[in-house]
Amino acid sequence: MKNNLFQKLASALLFVSTWASTAAWAVNDLPGGPANWQLNLQPGATKIAQEQGWLHWFMLIICTVIFVAVFGVMFYSIWKHRKSVGHKSASFHESVKVEIAWTVIPFIIVILMALPATKAVVAQKDTSNADLTIKATGYQWKWGYDYIKGEGEGIAFISTLDNEQRNMSNNGAKGVDVDDYLLKVDNPLVVPVNKKVRIITTANDVIHAFAVPSLGIKQDAIPGFVRDTWFRAETVGDFHGQCQELCGKEHAYMPIHVKVLSAEDYAAWVAVEQKKMAAKMDDPSKVWTLPEILQRGEKVYAANCVACHQPNGKGGGAIKALDGSAVVLNSDAGKQIHVLLNGQNNAMPAWKQLSDTDIAAVISYTKNNWSNKTGQLVQPAEVKAAR
């Protein structure tokens, strides 16, 4: 019986070790993001991030030396002067030399640590003379980017977790082997290489934090306040981060993707985005037909709503269904407009960042999709009046 028990334990251990070895290497290192078995900071793509990496090791080495020296002397004294070999405790009151030593030496160590750390902190806070200024606004649970100054001024968009990855998570992440799991977004923040980029942070609802480790930046985004940070990427590529302030139930679904392009590629991206912005400059007084606005609403729903409410409008868990919803079916569209503009019950965030036309379109879409066949049409002017 004992042999059978040992055999079962051995088989279980073999299974666990095999599973762990295969699971550990199911994904590859993500350049500009986390790596398998990562024990150190991510490789820095900016001078500030590289300085942070150097400071990390500098401080760690000093702390290790102090630890070894202090505990080494302590354990040596305990062992060498133990009672069992005949040593007797000495009686003494004070020592001027010792007191001077344990005052001067820590003071020198603190100065050695403070000088490079202060230099790095001051450099991190110097956001002057930026080539590009971007406002990053935290929402539950997405990021809004507004290009305020520099090449690309006027561009604005929302960045959310990719819907496919949300579906992976909703299904329990079974068999997931993508390198950028929960880090892929629909609209990355795009910046040029070797340009000083100032990031102004704020939030619309609760405290968030804008952080990209490879770029050496982390700045809280606080409602009603404005903070700023900066970076200058020295290489093109993709760099990943996440909100680093617990901001609600979907905190883990709020990734940051910074795409750094060459000057030429960035200029081309700006030209394309400006054309898109011009096409989206809808007149809120325009009167839409139902087929037109439903087509627009389907796109808005797919980009912003499907992750929570599902393609079939059934929702799930704390997310209420839209299919058959009393608010959606209500003849008073103002109630649904109020929900989209102001949010509801902490589960439904506010969507004020969407245009009047987009909100009118997505409301009209939900009122006329699935089993909801109300025939109701909401015009952008109604949304504008409700803001």
Buried (B, 14 or more C-beta within 10 A) or exposed (E): EEEEEEEEEEEEEEEEEEEEEEEEEEBEEBBBBBBEEEEEBBEBBBBBBBBBBEBEEBEEEEEEEEEEEEEEEEEEEEEEEEEEEEEEEEEEEEEEEEEEEEEEEEEEBEEEBEEBBEEBEEEBEEBEEBBBBBBBBBBBBBBBBBBBBBBBBEBBBBBBBBBEBBEBBEEEEEEBEBBBBBBBBBBBBBBBBEBBBBBBBBBBBBBBBBBBBBBBBBBBBBEEEEBBBBBBBBEBBBBBBBBBBEBBEBBEBBBBBBBBBEEEBBEEBBEEBBEEEEEEEBEBEEEBEEEBBBEBBBEBBBBBBBBBBBBEBBBEEEBBBBBEBEBBBBEEBEEBBBBBBEBEEEBBBBBEBBBBBBBBBBBBBBBBBBEBEBEBBBBBBBBBEBE
